[in-house]
Amino acid sequence: MNITQNQKNAYKTSVSIDYSRAIMEAGGIPVVLPVHDNIEVIREQISHLDGLLLSGGVDSDPCFYMEKTAYRKLSCFTWKG
């Protein structure tokens, strides 16, 4: 099970240990993937996952899940992997 990370700055990301603990308590094996923009590596990484935990934050735009936002925005990035 992959856990998304929060980017602190250009050189540091973090994820709460609570996410890993919750996955392990549910019988899963948590994996935190490195942040990068190589699409081929990303495809290979996700091909090995059984699940994905989106840890939330301001970067999780509802348009990624075909939901409406509560505020006006300019655009929504979509990735077709």
C-alpha positions as CSV (number, residue, x, y, z in Angstrom):
1,M,0.0,0.0,0.0
2,N,1.5,3.3,-1.1
3,I,1.2,6.4,1.0
4,T,1.4,9.8,-0.6
5,Q,3.8,12.3,0.9
6,N,3.6,16.0,1.9
7,Q,6.3,18.1,0.2
8,K,7.9,20.4,2.8
9,N,10.1,22.2,0.2
10,A,12.1,21.3,-2.9
11,Y,14.3,18.9,-1.0
12,K,12.2,17.3,1.7
13,T,9.0,15.3,2.0
14,S,7.3,13.7,5.0
15,V,4.5,11.4,5.9
16,S,2.9,10.8,9.3
17,I,3.8,7.5,11.0
18,D,0.1,7.1,11.8
19,Y,-0.6,6.2,8.2
20,S,1.9,3.4,8.2
21,R,0.6,2.1,11.6
22,A,-3.0,2.1,10.3
23,I,-2.0,0.1,7.2
24,M,-0.1,-2.4,9.3
25,E,-3.0,-2.8,11.7
26,A,-5.2,-3.6,8.7
27,G,-2.8,-6.3,7.6
28,G,-1.0,-4.3,4.8
29,I,2.6,-3.4,4.2
30,P,3.1,0.3,3.9
31,V,5.4,1.7,1.2
32,V,6.3,5.3,0.8
33,L,7.5,6.1,-2.7
34,P,10.0,8.8,-3.5
35,V,8.7,12.0,-5.1
36,H,9.9,12.6,-8.7
37,D,8.4,13.3,-12.2
38,N,9.7,10.4,-14.3
39,I,6.4,9.0,-15.7
40,E,7.9,5.7,-16.7
41,V,9.2,5.1,-13.2
42,I,5.9,6.1,-11.7
43,R,4.1,3.6,-14.0
44,E,6.4,0.8,-12.9
45,Q,6.0,1.7,-9.2
46,I,2.2,1.7,-9.3
47,S,2.1,-1.5,-11.2
48,H,3.4,-3.2,-8.0
49,L,0.8,-1.7,-5.6
50,D,-2.4,-3.2,-4.3
51,G,-3.7,0.1,-3.0
52,L,-3.0,3.8,-2.6
53,L,-3.6,5.9,0.4
54,L,-4.0,9.6,-0.4
55,S,-2.8,11.4,2.7
56,G,-4.7,14.6,2.0
57,G,-3.8,18.2,2.2
58,V,-4.3,21.2,-0.1
59,D,-2.8,19.3,-3.0
60,S,-5.6,16.7,-3.2
61,D,-8.0,18.5,-5.6
62,P,-11.5,17.1,-5.7
63,C,-11.5,17.3,-9.5
64,F,-9.1,14.3,-9.5
65,Y,-12.0,12.2,-8.3
66,M,-14.7,13.8,-10.5
67,E,-16.1,15.8,-7.6
68,K,-17.0,19.5,-7.5
69,T,-14.9,22.0,-5.5
70,A,-16.3,24.4,-3.0
71,Y,-14.3,27.3,-4.5
72,R,-13.6,28.7,-8.0
73,K,-10.4,27.5,-9.6
74,L,-8.7,28.1,-12.9
75,S,-8.0,24.5,-14.1
76,C,-7.5,20.9,-13.1
77,F,-4.5,18.8,-14.0
78,T,-5.4,15.3,-15.1
79,W,-3.0,12.4,-15.6
80,K,-3.9,9.6,-17.9
81,G,-1.5,6.8,-16.9
